[in-house]
Amino acid sequence: MSLMSLLLNCKPVMNIAFNLQTTFLLIMLFSAFVKAHGLAFDSEPNITTIAATGSNQTFTWKLSLREKDKSKQLQVQFGPWDRKYKIVKSFFMTVKQEPSEENETVARANQSTARRLHWKGDLSRDYYIAFKLVNIQRKDAGDYGMRLRVDHFPPTILQNWFSLIVQDPTPTPYIDTRHITLDVIEGDDVNITCRTSVEARSYVMWFKDKVPIYAEQSKFLSLTNVNRLQGGNYSCVSINQAGNTTSPITTINVLYTSTVPSTVPRPVTNGEKDVSKQSKTKGFKVINVLIPLLVIFLLFVLIIVVFICLKKRKIKREKLLDGTEKKNYYDNKMDKARSNLKQTWKILNEVINRRVAKSLCPGSFTKNGMEISNSKQSY
């Protein structure tokens, strides 16, 4: 590619750069012309404006207009500022004031910052410019500019800019406003804190019962070996350039050695009743009644258990004896009828047939002079 073709391709870019430079030079010439002919700001925002997040900030310019300027159309535009070219890059809000109308015409852009921007100025009577930005956020930090245009021929243009710095709000220090009472034993030490916002260069004046007693650059008052005369109401006053601040009262209650509460119980007088002793006596009486009753109940249960065990043992023994005697009885009969087959079958039928056995078997047996009754157990 030749040098000529390269220059031809760059020609549109060069034209744009030339137009920007021309516009910048014209603005500078108009500004110099305006300053030379008296159009200026009587007041303007600080070049560095600091605002807290969530707060509202108003940016104000006071105009110094000539009579011929007041009869012309005034146009004010507000938006981000370009430091390189020293112009307002885009417009958040445009305000126009026609000479024949009483109120201004306000046009707002659709950006987030523009929606929170409000016109508070007056171009028809007091001739001042004021924009209020509400609910300031961290993203709002940056450079902003204002452009004033007076509809002369050629137009008269005046510009001004500032930097907005957004910071988090300083937390308000917590100050305890309660009336505090401190119990101190006579002879002990105590420290009292000045409950105000004491700055580094503040002097603190201490008062006891509204009488000044001490002044120093410390928010603590130390009392050592406290005696009875040092009891009372203490307060402090923080003295600084911003103003004086008085703290709430702190009461020191000195407990004498003889009046210090003790854990030893107070003796009961004749006219008083010892409630604790009465409750203990009632408790002992109840225990003394319950213990014998519990012993009697346990003995009664033990007697019943022994009786039941003896009864079961006796029944078991009788059944055992009864079965043994029956077996011996039939063994003897079988021995005697061993040679008689008919008699043997008869004995067997008696054992097998319960009804016959019940009617034919003897009702009792005699052993060693002791009579044993027949039971229902059969073989």
Secondary structure as GFF3:
##gff-version 3
##sequence-region A 1 379
A	DSSP	alpha_helix	3	9	.	.	.	ID=ss1
A	DSSP	alpha_helix	11	36	.	.	.	ID=ss2
A	DSSP	beta_strand	40	43	.	.	.	ID=ss3
A	DSSP	beta_strand	48	52	.	.	.	ID=ss4
A	DSSP	beta_strand	57	64	.	.	.	ID=ss5
A	DSSP	alpha_helix	67	70	.	.	.	ID=ss6
A	DSSP	beta_strand	74	82	.	.	.	ID=ss7
A	DSSP	beta_strand	87	88	.	.	.	ID=ss8
A	DSSP	beta_strand	93	97	.	.	.	ID=ss9
A	DSSP	beta_strand	105	108	.	.	.	ID=ss10
A	DSSP	alpha_helix	112	115	.	.	.	ID=ss11
A	DSSP	beta_strand	117	119	.	.	.	ID=ss12
A	DSSP	beta_strand	128	133	.	.	.	ID=ss13
A	DSSP	three_ten_helix	138	140	.	.	.	ID=ss14
A	DSSP	beta_strand	142	150	.	.	.	ID=ss15
A	DSSP	beta_strand	156	167	.	.	.	ID=ss16
A	DSSP	beta_strand	180	185	.	.	.	ID=ss17
A	DSSP	beta_strand	190	193	.	.	.	ID=ss18
A	DSSP	beta_strand	203	208	.	.	.	ID=ss19
A	DSSP	beta_strand	211	216	.	.	.	ID=ss20
A	DSSP	beta_strand	220	223	.	.	.	ID=ss21
A	DSSP	three_ten_helix	228	230	.	.	.	ID=ss22
A	DSSP	beta_strand	232	240	.	.	.	ID=ss23
A	DSSP	beta_strand	243	246	.	.	.	ID=ss24
A	DSSP	beta_strand	250	255	.	.	.	ID=ss25
A	DSSP	three_ten_helix	257	259	.	.	.	ID=ss26
A	DSSP	alpha_helix	275	336	.	.	.	ID=ss27
A	DSSP	alpha_helix	341	352	.	.	.	ID=ss28
A	DSSP	alpha_helix	354	360	.	.	.	ID=ss29
A	DSSP	beta_strand	364	367	.	.	.	ID=ss30
A	DSSP	beta_strand	370	373	.	.	.	ID=ss31
###
